[in-house]
Amino acid sequence: MLLTNEMLNANKVIRYKKDNCEIYIVEKDGKSFLVGIYNGEHSTYAKVTITFTGNWNCENILYVPFGYFVFSKDEKELVDKIKKKIEELSKNVLG
């Protein structure tokens, strides 16, 4: 899966392909977010969170206490859910 600026209505999207996931750094309206995308046995899922101090790897993104998980069997639906969660974090956490 490849997320783009256009898909997320973001200013900038940077992708890092790792062994267990894909990590995206998303900048939108001056705020930064991390998105980890994982392939599960029955679906693709993502963790959407704010940036944090420390090592940004597949495991740490899963265990950071802030953020949302999204699940989907369809790529388009996953992107729509990621966009919604970025908006929620922007309003509720980063204000």
CORUR-V162514 format. One record per backbone hydrogen bond with DSSP energy under -0.5 kcal/mol. CO is the residue of the C=O (numbers start at 1). NH is the residue of the N-H. If there is no record, write none. Layout:
CO_NH ; CO_NH
This chain:
4_8 ; 5_9 ; 5_10 ; 6_9 ; 12_27 ; 14_25 ; 16_18 ; 16_23 ; 21_18 ; 22_37 ; 23_16 ; 24_26 ; 24_35 ; 25_14 ; 26_28 ; 26_33 ; 27_11 ; 27_12 ; 28_31 ; 31_28 ; 32_51 ; 33_26 ; 34_49 ; 35_24 ; 35_37 ; 36_47 ; 37_22 ; 38_40 ; 38_45 ; 43_40 ; 44_72 ; 45_38 ; 46_70 ; 47_36 ; 47_49 ; 48_68 ; 49_34 ; 55_57 ; 57_61 ; 58_62 ; 59_63 ; 60_64 ; 68_48 ; 70_46 ; 72_44 ; 74_78 ; 75_79 ; 76_80 ; 77_81 ; 78_82 ; 79_83 ; 80_84 ; 81_85 ; 82_86 ; 83_87 ; 84_88 ; 85_89 ; 86_90 ; 87_91 ; 88_92 ; 89_93 ; 89_94
